[in-house]
Amino acid sequence: MKISKYKLAALFLIVISSLGVLLFMQFQIVERDIQKNQTMMESSIAGILSDLYDIMMFNADLAKFTNQFRGTGTFEFTNDSNPSDSLQIILKNGLDEVMSLNYPDLDYKVDGFISGEYGCIIHRTHRSELPRVDMLKETDNHMCFCMVLNNTLDISMTYTNKDEVLIGDSAGILRASFLVIVVIVSSFWYTIYTIRKQRKLSDLKRDFINNLTHEFKTPIFSISLAAKSIRESGERNETSKMESYADIISNESRRLQGQVDKILQMAMLDTGNLNMDKKKIDLHELIKNVSDGFKMIIEQNEGVIEMKLEAQKHEILADETHLSNSLFNLIDNAQKYSDEPPRIEIATENDAAGIILTIKDHGIGIDKTTQKFIYDQFYRAQKGDVHNVKGFGLGLSYVKRIVELHHGYIKLNSEPGKGSEFKIYLPFTK
């Protein structure tokens, strides 16, 4: 799967535009819902005051305290206040009763006007000399008790937390909108992540196929050439030439078989069908045997393998074949990834429960970014052309799996230009 940066940008714009449209639509819905609830709340005050009027119509205490008042005055209280005036207490208790049945979440404030003279402020306009009276007269939430009282009692009521309640009523829609946005953004992120991952896998697959083709073509060509030389040779009795051709065929066949075996081993590891034939082996002896196989190529490259096998206890329970392959891969990498004549150091030491094997080279090293991927299958650190260093990118992945199957671990310490150091811990018995 391949997708260009322009397609990603277009996809991003589509998602952002869709979110913008979604947010606009949700805002319109919430705004209409708030306006509807606001209209209902504002119209509800008249009903609440009407219910209060019905409750107070036959309240003898209200009539008594109002009739006892002399002069004119104003007052105010809220649902959270604790008035000490008996008249205000009666009004507040009546409002609390009505509010608890209809709008228990709303807070309110009451402004009142009281006078010892009969006639409400609507009918007695000459009382406007009091500043608060004009405010009461102009409000739509005004009610007077002049029909049930001998004196004057006017009140107006307003909600003090209307906006909070309106937003709270729309919280469900807002939460749903936020959840939808989170889901869309998460889905978009996961899509991009999957595309990038698939692109990486596609690149790895392409590189693997290229290297597979290259690795197989070389020995096949050598075998074909040797076979052709044998067929076309007029001097079939020349033993030295026959032996040389036979050696080429034999070596290249083993090389080809080794590459096939390596791929099959990784396939077996992936399917979990790899059986470990563990037995007691001498790790020092195994290291020497594997290292001996590199003597010729190391000497040809004017390199050296230095050994410091200092572990006092070096017998472990392990699968000799797979551990040999792992050591081979590590030493092979050490000599391949060196610009200078390879200098490889192999050391061992003991800890309380096992042995630590160190393989160090002084080659090109591995940068921090590449170190994150070196144990991934098919991944190969690039150095110039893809075929500068041969391989499938299976070696270190195979080594790590084999070490883990021995209940050990592998660590890497490397810097570009300074070489790489692999430390492998293997327990004595597990």
DOFI-8222 format. One record per residue (C-alpha): residue number from 1; residue in one letter; z, y, x. Coordinates in nm, 4 decimals, always signed. Example, Ala and Ser with C-alpha at 12.3 -4.5 7.8 and 13.67 -1.06 7.14 Angstrom:
2
PT,1,A,+0.7800,-0.4500,+1.2300
PT,2,S,+0.7140,-0.1060,+1.3670
***
This chain:
430
PT,1,M,+0.0000,+0.0000,+0.0000
PT,2,K,-0.1102,+0.3251,+0.1536
PT,3,I,-0.0487,+0.6668,+0.0073
PT,4,S,-0.1263,+1.0000,+0.1660
PT,5,K,+0.1103,+1.2931,+0.1947
PT,6,Y,-0.1093,+1.4847,-0.0512
PT,7,K,-0.0620,+1.2166,-0.3157
PT,8,L,+0.3133,+1.2236,-0.2529
PT,9,A,+0.3118,+1.6025,-0.2911
PT,10,A,+0.1133,+1.5731,-0.6147
PT,11,L,+0.3552,+1.3088,-0.7425
PT,12,F,+0.6476,+1.5312,-0.6519
PT,13,L,+0.4947,+1.8258,-0.8402
PT,14,I,+0.4341,+1.6065,-1.1449
PT,15,V,+0.7966,+1.4914,-1.1467
PT,16,I,+0.9307,+1.8458,-1.1002
PT,17,S,+0.7008,+1.9763,-1.3763
PT,18,S,+0.8131,+1.6977,-1.6090
PT,19,L,+1.1760,+1.7790,-1.5373
PT,20,G,+1.1064,+2.1470,-1.6034
PT,21,V,+0.9476,+2.0678,-1.9405
PT,22,L,+1.2343,+1.8324,-2.0249
PT,23,L,+1.4954,+2.0931,-1.9345
PT,24,F,+1.3139,+2.3598,-2.1390
PT,25,M,+1.2969,+2.1304,-2.4434
PT,26,Q,+1.6616,+2.0351,-2.4086
PT,27,F,+1.7571,+2.4022,-2.3720
PT,28,Q,+1.5693,+2.4838,-2.6927
PT,29,I,+1.7468,+2.2026,-2.8772
PT,30,V,+2.0890,+2.3084,-2.7479
PT,31,E,+2.0185,+2.6741,-2.8272
PT,32,R,+1.9190,+2.5914,-3.1859
PT,33,D,+2.2228,+2.3697,-3.2234
PT,34,I,+2.4531,+2.6438,-3.0945
PT,35,Q,+2.2974,+2.9058,-3.3238
PT,36,K,+2.3355,+2.6722,-3.6205
PT,37,N,+2.6997,+2.6025,-3.5402
PT,38,Q,+2.7641,+2.9706,-3.4755
PT,39,T,+2.6293,+3.0635,-3.8198
PT,40,M,+2.8431,+2.7929,-3.9774
PT,41,M,+3.1522,+2.9131,-3.7915
PT,42,E,+3.1013,+3.2755,-3.8854
PT,43,S,+3.0515,+3.1870,-4.2511
PT,44,S,+3.3500,+2.9534,-4.2397
PT,45,I,+3.5966,+3.2388,-4.1887
PT,46,A,+3.5376,+3.3633,-4.5430
PT,47,G,+3.6176,+3.0137,-4.6721
PT,48,I,+3.9295,+2.9902,-4.4583
PT,49,L,+4.0543,+3.3273,-4.5796
PT,50,S,+3.9738,+3.2234,-4.9344
PT,51,D,+4.1836,+2.9081,-4.8893
PT,52,L,+4.4617,+3.1219,-4.7435
PT,53,Y,+4.4368,+3.3521,-5.0439
PT,54,D,+4.4796,+3.0528,-5.2776
PT,55,I,+4.7851,+2.9348,-5.0832
PT,56,M,+4.9441,+3.2808,-5.0818
PT,57,M,+4.8664,+3.3582,-5.4467
PT,58,F,+5.1896,+3.2048,-5.5690
PT,59,N,+5.3964,+3.2571,-5.2534
PT,60,A,+5.7057,+3.4468,-5.3650
PT,61,D,+5.8222,+3.5129,-5.0085
PT,62,L,+5.4962,+3.6871,-4.9240
PT,63,A,+5.5336,+3.9163,-5.2254
PT,64,K,+5.9000,+3.9795,-5.1439
PT,65,F,+5.8488,+4.0776,-4.7806
PT,66,T,+5.5429,+4.2895,-4.8645
PT,67,N,+5.7293,+4.4782,-5.1382
PT,68,Q,+6.0161,+4.5472,-4.9012
PT,69,F,+5.7878,+4.7247,-4.6538
PT,70,R,+5.7945,+5.1029,-4.6477
PT,71,G,+5.5329,+5.3308,-4.4909
PT,72,T,+5.2146,+5.2048,-4.3264
PT,73,G,+5.1504,+4.9934,-4.0140
PT,74,T,+4.9313,+4.7386,-3.8392
PT,75,F,+5.0031,+4.4054,-3.6761
PT,76,E,+4.8298,+4.1190,-3.4968
PT,77,F,+4.8999,+3.7585,-3.3984
PT,78,T,+4.7148,+3.4536,-3.2657
PT,79,N,+4.7454,+3.0820,-3.3197
PT,80,D,+4.9351,+3.0563,-2.9881
PT,81,S,+5.1805,+3.3389,-3.0569
PT,82,N,+5.5280,+3.3062,-3.2086
PT,83,P,+5.5743,+3.6100,-3.4331
PT,84,S,+5.9281,+3.7119,-3.5256
PT,85,D,+5.8327,+3.9099,-3.8355
PT,86,S,+5.8848,+3.7051,-4.1528
PT,87,L,+5.5613,+3.8278,-4.3150
PT,88,Q,+5.3542,+3.7303,-4.0097
PT,89,I,+5.5253,+3.3898,-3.9931
PT,90,I,+5.4246,+3.3184,-4.3537
PT,91,L,+5.0613,+3.4198,-4.2885
PT,92,K,+5.0452,+3.2227,-3.9632
PT,93,N,+5.1868,+2.9061,-4.1206
PT,94,G,+4.9331,+2.9325,-4.4023
PT,95,L,+4.6421,+2.9813,-4.1587
PT,96,D,+4.7603,+2.6956,-3.9347
PT,97,E,+4.7629,+2.4673,-4.2377
PT,98,V,+4.4088,+2.5618,-4.3350
PT,99,M,+4.2768,+2.5471,-3.9754
PT,100,S,+4.4287,+2.2062,-3.9062
PT,101,L,+4.2308,+2.0617,-4.1965
PT,102,N,+3.8987,+2.2243,-4.1062
PT,103,Y,+3.8703,+2.3506,-3.7482
PT,104,P,+4.1615,+2.2201,-3.5380
PT,105,D,+3.9861,+2.3031,-3.2072
PT,106,L,+3.9308,+2.6711,-3.2847
PT,107,D,+4.1657,+2.9459,-3.1685
PT,108,Y,+4.1975,+3.2545,-3.3870
PT,109,K,+4.3306,+3.6079,-3.3887
PT,110,V,+4.4469,+3.8028,-3.6966
PT,111,D,+4.4555,+4.1833,-3.7302
PT,112,G,+4.6540,+4.3137,-4.0269
PT,113,F,+4.7273,+4.6343,-4.2155
PT,114,I,+5.0296,+4.6757,-4.4445
PT,115,S,+5.1464,+4.9684,-4.6602
PT,116,G,+5.4220,+5.0375,-4.9109
PT,117,E,+5.1580,+5.1979,-5.1368
PT,118,Y,+4.9354,+4.9992,-5.3653
PT,119,G,+4.5617,+4.9744,-5.2940
PT,120,C,+4.3756,+4.8026,-5.0084
PT,121,I,+4.1974,+4.9930,-4.7372
PT,122,I,+3.8606,+4.9294,-4.8997
PT,123,H,+3.9721,+5.1172,-5.2097
PT,124,R,+4.1939,+5.3746,-5.0425
PT,125,T,+3.9608,+5.5301,-4.7879
PT,126,H,+4.2038,+5.8146,-4.7151
PT,127,R,+4.4040,+5.5733,-4.4989
PT,128,S,+4.1442,+5.5784,-4.2228
PT,129,E,+4.3662,+5.8065,-4.0165
PT,130,L,+4.5049,+5.4860,-3.8545
PT,131,P,+4.2696,+5.3744,-3.5722
PT,132,R,+4.2963,+5.0018,-3.6439
PT,133,V,+4.2163,+5.0511,-4.0112
PT,134,D,+3.8533,+5.1428,-3.9418
PT,135,M,+3.8162,+4.8239,-3.7391
PT,136,L,+3.9489,+4.6144,-4.0271
PT,137,K,+3.7227,+4.7841,-4.2792
PT,138,E,+3.4049,+4.7268,-4.0781
PT,139,T,+3.4554,+4.3593,-4.0077
PT,140,D,+3.2827,+4.0937,-4.2177
PT,141,N,+3.5919,+3.8758,-4.1925
PT,142,H,+3.8170,+4.1030,-4.3950
PT,143,M,+4.0284,+4.0105,-4.6952
PT,144,C,+4.2837,+4.2017,-4.9026
PT,145,F,+4.5666,+4.0747,-5.1245
PT,146,C,+4.5618,+4.3704,-5.3662
PT,147,M,+4.4988,+4.1410,-5.6623
PT,148,V,+4.8221,+3.9450,-5.6111
PT,149,L,+5.0550,+4.2021,-5.4526
PT,150,N,+5.2008,+4.5292,-5.5667
PT,151,N,+5.1750,+4.6770,-5.2160
PT,152,T,+4.8872,+4.6737,-4.9680
PT,153,L,+4.8146,+4.3805,-4.7325
PT,154,D,+4.4788,+4.3520,-4.5559
PT,155,I,+4.3882,+4.1095,-4.2796
PT,156,S,+4.0831,+4.0256,-4.0715
PT,157,M,+4.0328,+3.7100,-3.8673
PT,158,T,+3.8174,+3.6295,-3.5615
PT,159,Y,+3.7703,+3.3217,-3.3423
PT,160,T,+3.8722,+3.3694,-2.9777
PT,161,N,+3.7223,+3.0540,-2.8243
PT,162,K,+3.4032,+3.0303,-3.0278
PT,163,D,+3.1718,+3.0028,-2.7248
PT,164,E,+3.3742,+2.7227,-2.5666
PT,165,V,+3.3792,+2.5229,-2.8892
PT,166,L,+3.0075,+2.5775,-2.9465
PT,167,I,+2.9254,+2.4504,-2.5975
PT,168,G,+3.1707,+2.1644,-2.6454
PT,169,D,+2.9939,+2.0596,-2.9642
PT,170,S,+2.6683,+2.0462,-2.7686
PT,171,A,+2.8243,+1.8617,-2.4749
PT,172,G,+2.6796,+1.5303,-2.5920
PT,173,I,+2.3257,+1.6635,-2.5709
PT,174,L,+2.3959,+1.8266,-2.2349
PT,175,R,+2.5436,+1.5056,-2.0936
PT,176,A,+2.2484,+1.3037,-2.2192
PT,177,S,+2.0062,+1.5526,-2.0643
PT,178,F,+2.1893,+1.5406,-1.7326
PT,179,L,+2.1883,+1.1604,-1.7398
PT,180,V,+1.8141,+1.1524,-1.8084
PT,181,I,+1.7511,+1.3938,-1.5197
PT,182,V,+1.9640,+1.1821,-1.2841
PT,183,V,+1.7747,+0.8676,-1.3895
PT,184,I,+1.4365,+1.0357,-1.3370
PT,185,V,+1.5309,+1.1767,-0.9958
PT,186,S,+1.6810,+0.8426,-0.8889
PT,187,S,+1.3713,+0.6579,-1.0049
PT,188,F,+1.1494,+0.9011,-0.8157
PT,189,W,+1.3589,+0.8598,-0.4987
PT,190,Y,+1.3507,+0.4809,-0.5312
PT,191,T,+0.9740,+0.4894,-0.5826
PT,192,I,+0.9229,+0.6953,-0.2671
PT,193,Y,+1.1623,+0.4675,-0.0772
PT,194,T,+0.9741,+0.1580,-0.1953
PT,195,I,+0.6362,+0.3110,-0.1052
PT,196,R,+0.7599,+0.3958,+0.2444
PT,197,K,+0.9070,+0.0487,+0.2865
PT,198,Q,+0.5882,-0.1189,+0.1676
PT,199,R,+0.3864,+0.1002,+0.4009
PT,200,K,+0.6067,-0.0027,+0.6922
PT,201,L,+0.5737,-0.3704,+0.6011
PT,202,S,+0.1984,-0.3280,+0.5726
PT,203,D,+0.1841,-0.1749,+0.9223
PT,204,L,+0.3999,-0.4552,+1.0622
PT,205,K,+0.1790,-0.7154,+0.8978
PT,206,R,-0.1334,-0.5543,+1.0400
PT,207,D,+0.0163,-0.5423,+1.3900
PT,208,F,+0.1305,-0.9033,+1.3598
PT,209,I,-0.2163,-1.0213,+1.2601
PT,210,N,-0.3732,-0.8242,+1.5464
PT,211,N,-0.1332,-0.9721,+1.7993
PT,212,L,-0.1627,-1.3197,+1.6513
PT,213,T,-0.5389,-1.3013,+1.6888
PT,214,H,-0.5094,-1.1765,+2.0452
PT,215,E,-0.2511,-1.4360,+2.1504
PT,216,F,-0.4518,-1.7247,+2.0104
PT,217,K,-0.7898,-1.6055,+2.1326
PT,218,T,-0.6831,-1.5977,+2.4992
PT,219,P,-0.5815,-1.9648,+2.5382
PT,220,I,-0.8635,-2.0808,+2.3098
PT,221,F,-1.1138,-1.8952,+2.5258
PT,222,S,-0.9654,-2.0434,+2.8432
PT,223,I,-0.9738,-2.3951,+2.7003
PT,224,S,-1.3302,-2.3491,+2.5801
PT,225,L,-1.4378,-2.2148,+2.9186
PT,226,A,-1.2755,-2.5020,+3.1053
PT,227,A,-1.4288,-2.7576,+2.8710
PT,228,K,-1.7725,-2.5952,+2.9083
PT,229,S,-1.7383,-2.6008,+3.2859
PT,230,I,-1.6575,-2.9713,+3.2771
PT,231,R,-1.9602,-3.0457,+3.0572
PT,232,E,-2.1981,-2.8391,+3.2689
PT,233,S,-2.0610,-2.9478,+3.6034
PT,234,G,-2.3118,-3.1544,+3.7947
PT,235,E,-2.0505,-3.2808,+4.0350
PT,236,R,-1.8191,-3.4657,+3.8074
PT,237,N,-1.6730,-3.6610,+4.0926
PT,238,E,-1.5159,-3.3541,+4.2545
PT,239,T,-1.1533,-3.4375,+4.1880
PT,240,S,-1.0135,-3.0953,+4.2860
PT,241,K,-1.2313,-2.9106,+4.0361
PT,242,M,-1.1549,-3.1621,+3.7626
PT,243,E,-0.7836,-3.1263,+3.8274
PT,244,S,-0.8141,-2.7460,+3.8203
PT,245,Y,-0.9968,-2.7533,+3.4870
PT,246,A,-0.7502,-3.0073,+3.3504
PT,247,D,-0.4565,-2.7847,+3.4556
PT,248,I,-0.6134,-2.4883,+3.2757
PT,249,I,-0.6616,-2.6922,+2.9595
PT,250,S,-0.3102,-2.8343,+2.9800
PT,251,N,-0.1383,-2.4991,+3.0466
PT,252,E,-0.3292,-2.3094,+2.7829
PT,253,S,-0.2710,-2.5871,+2.5301
PT,254,R,+0.1033,-2.5707,+2.5971
PT,255,R,+0.0904,-2.1936,+2.5649
PT,256,L,-0.0930,-2.2184,+2.2359
PT,257,Q,+0.1513,-2.4842,+2.1134
PT,258,G,+0.4426,-2.2616,+2.2162
PT,259,Q,+0.3116,-1.9695,+2.0123
PT,260,V,+0.2654,-2.1919,+1.7081
PT,261,D,+0.6151,-2.3383,+1.7551
PT,262,K,+0.7640,-1.9891,+1.7706
PT,263,I,+0.6082,-1.8931,+1.4383
PT,264,L,+0.7180,-2.2211,+1.2812
PT,265,Q,+1.0729,-2.1712,+1.4097
PT,266,M,+1.0937,-1.8292,+1.2446
PT,267,A,+0.9577,-1.9773,+0.9225
PT,268,M,+1.2265,-2.2459,+0.9348
PT,269,L,+1.4939,-1.9822,+0.9968
PT,270,D,+1.3740,-1.7828,+0.6967
PT,271,T,+1.3843,-2.0851,+0.4663
PT,272,G,+1.7217,-2.2027,+0.6020
PT,273,N,+1.5837,-2.5437,+0.6981
PT,274,L,+1.6653,-2.5150,+1.0692
PT,275,N,+1.9065,-2.7877,+1.1796
PT,276,M,+2.1224,-2.7115,+1.4805
PT,277,D,+2.1772,-3.0107,+1.7101
PT,278,K,+2.4921,-2.8880,+1.8794
PT,279,K,+2.6436,-3.0677,+2.1746
PT,280,K,+2.8402,-2.9769,+2.4864
PT,281,I,+2.6165,-2.8124,+2.7448
PT,282,D,+2.6694,-2.6330,+3.0750
PT,283,L,+2.5554,-2.2760,+3.0133
PT,284,H,+2.5248,-2.2018,+3.3865
PT,285,E,+2.2970,-2.5016,+3.4333
PT,286,L,+2.0895,-2.3938,+3.1334
PT,287,I,+2.0534,-2.0388,+3.2721
PT,288,K,+1.9363,-2.1722,+3.6095
PT,289,N,+1.6807,-2.4043,+3.4495
PT,290,V,+1.5315,-2.1299,+3.2337
PT,291,S,+1.5292,-1.8814,+3.5223
PT,292,D,+1.3465,-2.1299,+3.7457
PT,293,G,+1.0554,-2.1183,+3.5032
PT,294,F,+1.0086,-1.7493,+3.5842
PT,295,K,+1.0233,-1.7772,+3.9613
PT,296,M,+0.6479,-1.7848,+4.0099
PT,297,I,+0.5622,-1.4872,+3.7880
PT,298,I,+0.8581,-1.2852,+3.9191
PT,299,E,+0.7534,-1.3499,+4.2781
PT,300,Q,+0.3916,-1.2608,+4.1982
PT,301,N,+0.5159,-0.9258,+4.0683
PT,302,E,+0.7387,-0.8839,+4.3770
PT,303,G,+1.0487,-0.8923,+4.1582
PT,304,V,+1.3828,-1.0701,+4.1787
PT,305,I,+1.6375,-1.2396,+3.9512
PT,306,E,+1.9974,-1.1823,+4.0604
PT,307,M,+2.2673,-1.4124,+3.9241
PT,308,K,+2.6397,-1.3457,+3.9026
PT,309,L,+2.7612,-1.6499,+3.7111
PT,310,E,+3.1355,-1.5834,+3.7395
PT,311,A,+3.2617,-1.7538,+3.4230
PT,312,Q,+3.5221,-2.0152,+3.5199
PT,313,K,+3.4749,-2.2058,+3.1960
PT,314,H,+3.1069,-2.2402,+3.1102
PT,315,E,+3.0751,-2.5463,+2.8885
PT,316,I,+2.9996,-2.4559,+2.5261
PT,317,L,+2.9025,-2.6338,+2.2055
PT,318,A,+2.5409,-2.5320,+2.1413
PT,319,D,+2.1880,-2.6383,+2.0540
PT,320,E,+2.0235,-2.6667,+2.3955
PT,321,T,+1.6657,-2.6231,+2.2752
PT,322,H,+1.7187,-2.3099,+2.0689
PT,323,L,+1.9547,-2.1531,+2.3208
PT,324,S,+1.6968,-2.2183,+2.5953
PT,325,N,+1.4291,-2.0514,+2.3833
PT,326,S,+1.6581,-1.7515,+2.3296
PT,327,L,+1.7262,-1.7133,+2.7026
PT,328,F,+1.3545,-1.7498,+2.7697
PT,329,N,+1.2734,-1.4686,+2.5257
PT,330,L,+1.5302,-1.2318,+2.6790
PT,331,I,+1.4221,-1.2953,+3.0393
PT,332,D,+1.0551,-1.2783,+2.9378
PT,333,N,+1.1125,-0.9378,+2.7766
PT,334,A,+1.3008,-0.8178,+3.0831
PT,335,Q,+1.0094,-0.8961,+3.3136
PT,336,K,+0.7369,-0.7807,+3.0713
PT,337,Y,+0.8832,-0.4379,+2.9952
PT,338,S,+0.9057,-0.3164,+3.3547
PT,339,D,+0.6751,-0.0623,+3.5159
PT,340,E,+0.8170,-0.1372,+3.8611
PT,341,P,+0.8616,-0.4823,+4.0202
PT,342,P,+1.1089,-0.6488,+3.7807
PT,343,R,+1.4735,-0.6700,+3.8891
PT,344,I,+1.6718,-0.8802,+3.6462
PT,345,E,+2.0488,-0.9349,+3.6598
PT,346,I,+2.2077,-1.2317,+3.4805
PT,347,A,+2.5885,-1.2506,+3.4683
PT,348,T,+2.8585,-1.4456,+3.2864
PT,349,E,+3.2289,-1.3943,+3.2325
PT,350,N,+3.4992,-1.5470,+3.0171
PT,351,D,+3.7168,-1.4070,+2.7483
PT,352,A,+3.9945,-1.5862,+2.5613
PT,353,A,+3.7750,-1.7867,+2.3232
PT,354,G,+3.4261,-1.7886,+2.4692
PT,355,I,+3.1761,-1.6724,+2.7272
PT,356,I,+2.9898,-1.3430,+2.7594
PT,357,L,+2.6346,-1.3624,+2.8914
PT,358,T,+2.4718,-1.0413,+3.0174
PT,359,I,+2.0989,-1.0032,+3.0875
PT,360,K,+2.0109,-0.6664,+3.2378
PT,361,D,+1.6814,-0.5212,+3.3534
PT,362,H,+1.5783,-0.1912,+3.5130
PT,363,G,+1.2615,-0.1461,+3.3102
PT,364,I,+1.1320,+0.1142,+3.0679
PT,365,G,+1.4346,+0.0986,+2.8344
PT,366,I,+1.4471,+0.1459,+2.4572
PT,367,D,+1.5082,+0.4741,+2.2759
PT,368,K,+1.7729,+0.5086,+2.0034
PT,369,T,+1.5203,+0.5158,+1.7197
PT,370,T,+1.3523,+0.1928,+1.8303
PT,371,Q,+1.6886,+0.0188,+1.8776
PT,372,K,+1.7416,+0.0307,+1.5006
PT,373,F,+1.4426,-0.1981,+1.4427
PT,374,I,+1.4212,-0.4308,+1.7429
PT,375,Y,+1.5777,-0.7229,+1.5529
PT,376,D,+1.3323,-0.6893,+1.2626
PT,377,Q,+1.0673,-0.9564,+1.2367
PT,378,F,+0.7219,-0.8552,+1.3667
PT,379,Y,+0.8558,-0.5273,+1.5047
PT,380,R,+0.7374,-0.4479,+1.8557
PT,381,A,+0.8266,-0.1476,+2.0678
PT,382,Q,+0.4984,+0.0297,+2.1304
PT,383,K,+0.4002,+0.1263,+2.4823
PT,384,G,+0.0447,+0.2566,+2.4995
PT,385,D,-0.2089,+0.0209,+2.3450
PT,386,V,-0.0710,-0.2457,+2.1147
PT,387,H,-0.1839,-0.5211,+2.3518
PT,388,N,-0.0300,-0.3779,+2.6702
PT,389,V,+0.2630,-0.6120,+2.6118
PT,390,K,+0.1835,-0.9430,+2.4483
PT,391,G,+0.3846,-1.0998,+2.1686
PT,392,F,+0.4347,-1.1260,+1.7957
PT,393,G,+0.7519,-0.9228,+1.7618
PT,394,L,+0.9463,-1.2395,+1.6752
PT,395,G,+1.1452,-1.2886,+1.9982
PT,396,L,+1.4522,-1.0708,+1.9467
PT,397,S,+1.4678,-1.1513,+1.5759
PT,398,Y,+1.4759,-1.5211,+1.6700
PT,399,V,+1.7385,-1.4636,+1.9417
PT,400,K,+1.9708,-1.2790,+1.7055
PT,401,R,+1.9466,-1.5498,+1.4394
PT,402,I,+2.0120,-1.8282,+1.6912
PT,403,V,+2.3134,-1.6458,+1.8384
PT,404,E,+2.4559,-1.5891,+1.4903
PT,405,L,+2.4053,-1.9572,+1.4046
PT,406,H,+2.6262,-2.0271,+1.7080
PT,407,H,+2.8881,-1.7911,+1.5550
PT,408,G,+2.8317,-1.5364,+1.8282
PT,409,Y,+2.6872,-1.1878,+1.8455
PT,410,I,+2.4384,-0.9878,+2.0515
PT,411,K,+2.4684,-0.6224,+2.1566
PT,412,L,+2.2216,-0.3875,+2.3226
PT,413,N,+2.2837,-0.0966,+2.5564
PT,414,S,+1.9675,+0.0836,+2.6616
PT,415,E,+1.8290,+0.4209,+2.7666
PT,416,P,+1.4632,+0.5140,+2.8201
PT,417,G,+1.3740,+0.4936,+3.1891
PT,418,K,+1.7001,+0.3190,+3.2836
PT,419,G,+1.6447,-0.0301,+3.1498
PT,420,S,+1.8158,-0.2481,+2.8893
PT,421,E,+2.1276,-0.4618,+2.8866
PT,422,F,+2.1810,-0.7414,+2.6334
PT,423,K,+2.5284,-0.8877,+2.5952
PT,424,I,+2.5651,-1.2188,+2.4128
PT,425,Y,+2.8999,-1.3633,+2.3121
PT,426,L,+2.9178,-1.7391,+2.2485
PT,427,P,+3.2383,-1.9192,+2.1512
PT,428,F,+3.3357,-2.2380,+2.3341
PT,429,T,+3.3573,-2.4595,+2.0239
PT,430,K,+3.2255,-2.3771,+1.6770
***
